[in-house]
Amino acid sequence: MNRTFRVAVLSALVSAAFVLPAQAQVTVKDPWVRATVSQQKATGAFMQITSAQDARLVEAKSPVAGVVEVHEMTMEKDVMKMRALTNGLELPAGKAVELKPGGYHVMLMDLKQQMKEGDTVPVTLVVEGKDKKRTTIEVKAPVKPLATASKAPVEHKH
């Protein structure tokens, strides 16, 4: 190979690196699931999610639940209301979005077993970038006692 050809190939490779779309870098911090009592069929998963680019949490899945949805809880005139976010949860670039009791959360419904303190629940999050490409994030969320409102010191990066 002559020098001119090598320089041309190297230049093309470097240019291509800047043209390729960046894959959404998403960080999940402090995931946890609230424990349940026997026969309870629903609980919540909570965490902090940060995306490097504007994105949206569009789906969540877990083998411990028959139905998993991204939810929002709000207060309307002294009445607490919960609803599924059918268009997903906005993840603004570089800003941590808190999924916590009384706010945004992942709702685990039609539970297949009791969630016991000390167990770990696998949760798969699906994040969609502005380019409509989807990234999946595998999270291992420890089960915390029913009265828990704090975070576990666990972090997952993908």
C-alpha positions in Angstrom: 0.0 0.0 0.0 1.3 3.4 -0.8 1.2 6.2 1.7 -1.5 8.2 -0.1 -3.8 5.2 -0.1 -3.3 4.6 3.6 -3.9 8.2 4.4 -7.2 8.1 2.4 -8.4 5.0 4.1 -7.5 6.3 7.6 -9.3 9.6 6.8 -12.4 7.8 5.6 -12.5 5.7 8.8 -12.1 8.7 11.0 -14.9 10.6 9.1 -17.2 7.6 9.3 -16.7 7.5 13.1 -18.2 11.0 13.3 -21.1 10.3 10.9 -22.4 7.1 12.7 -25.2 7.8 15.0 -24.3 7.7 18.7 -26.0 4.9 20.6 -27.9 6.1 23.6 -25.7 5.8 26.7 -28.1 5.2 29.6 -27.2 4.8 33.2 -29.4 3.2 35.8 -28.6 4.0 39.4 -30.0 2.7 42.7 -32.7 0.3 41.4 -34.9 -1.5 43.9 -38.3 -3.2 44.2 -40.7 -2.9 47.1 -41.4 -6.2 48.9 -44.9 -7.6 48.9 -47.1 -9.6 51.3 -48.4 -13.0 50.5 -51.0 -13.0 47.7 -50.2 -9.3 46.8 -50.3 -9.1 43.0 -48.5 -5.8 42.3 -45.5 -3.7 43.4 -43.3 -1.0 42.1 -39.7 -0.8 40.8 -37.8 2.4 41.5 -34.5 3.8 40.2 -32.7 6.8 38.7 -32.3 6.8 34.9 -29.9 9.2 33.0 -29.5 9.2 29.3 -26.6 11.0 27.5 -29.0 11.9 24.6 -32.7 12.8 24.6 -34.5 9.5 24.8 -37.7 7.9 26.2 -38.3 4.9 28.4 -40.8 3.1 26.2 -41.1 -0.4 27.8 -40.2 -2.5 30.8 -40.3 -6.3 31.3 -39.6 -8.7 34.1 -40.1 -12.5 34.3 -41.6 -12.1 37.8 -44.7 -10.3 36.5 -47.3 -11.0 33.9 -47.7 -7.3 33.1 -45.1 -4.5 33.4 -45.8 -0.9 32.7 -44.2 2.5 33.1 -46.5 4.5 35.3 -47.0 8.0 36.7 -48.7 8.7 40.0 -50.2 12.1 40.6 -52.5 13.9 43.1 -55.7 15.4 41.9 -57.8 17.1 44.6 -56.7 14.8 47.4 -57.1 11.7 45.2 -54.0 9.8 44.2 -54.2 8.6 40.6 -52.0 6.2 38.7 -51.8 5.7 35.0 -49.7 4.0 32.4 -47.6 6.3 30.3 -48.6 5.0 26.8 -46.0 7.2 25.0 -43.2 6.4 27.5 -41.3 8.5 29.9 -39.2 11.4 28.6 -35.4 11.1 29.4 -33.9 14.6 28.8 -30.2 14.5 27.8 -27.9 14.5 30.8 -30.7 14.9 33.4 -31.4 12.2 36.0 -35.1 11.1 36.0 -36.2 9.7 39.3 -38.6 6.8 39.5 -39.8 6.9 43.1 -42.8 6.1 45.2 -45.5 8.7 44.6 -44.2 9.6 41.2 -42.9 7.8 38.1 -42.3 4.1 38.6 -42.2 0.7 36.9 -45.4 -1.1 37.9 -45.0 -4.9 38.2 -48.5 -6.5 38.1 -49.9 -10.0 38.0 -46.9 -11.1 40.1 -45.9 -14.7 39.8 -44.5 -14.9 43.3 -44.1 -12.9 46.5 -41.3 -10.3 46.4 -39.3 -11.0 49.6 -36.7 -8.7 51.1 -33.2 -9.8 50.0 -34.4 -11.2 46.7 -33.2 -9.7 43.4 -35.6 -8.9 40.6 -34.4 -8.8 37.0 -36.0 -5.9 35.0 -35.4 -5.2 31.4 -35.8 -1.5 30.4 -36.3 -0.5 26.7 -35.1 3.0 25.8 -35.8 4.6 22.5 -33.6 7.4 21.1 -34.8 10.2 18.8 -33.6 8.1 15.9 -36.2 5.4 17.0 -33.4 2.9 17.7 -34.0 0.9 20.8 -31.6 -0.1 23.5 -32.3 -2.6 26.2 -30.8 -2.3 29.7 -30.8 -5.3 32.1 -31.2 -4.2 35.7 -30.9 -6.4 38.8 -33.1 -4.7 41.5 -32.8 -5.8 45.1 -36.1 -6.2 47.0 -36.4 -3.8 49.9 -38.8 -3.9 52.9 -42.3 -2.6 52.4 -41.6 0.6 54.3 -38.5 1.5 52.2 -38.3 5.0 50.7 -34.5 5.1 50.3 -32.2 3.9 47.6 -29.9 0.9 47.4 -26.2 1.6 46.6 -26.2 -0.2 43.2 -25.4 1.2 39.8 -25.7 -0.3 36.3 -24.2 1.3 33.2 -25.0 0.3 29.6 
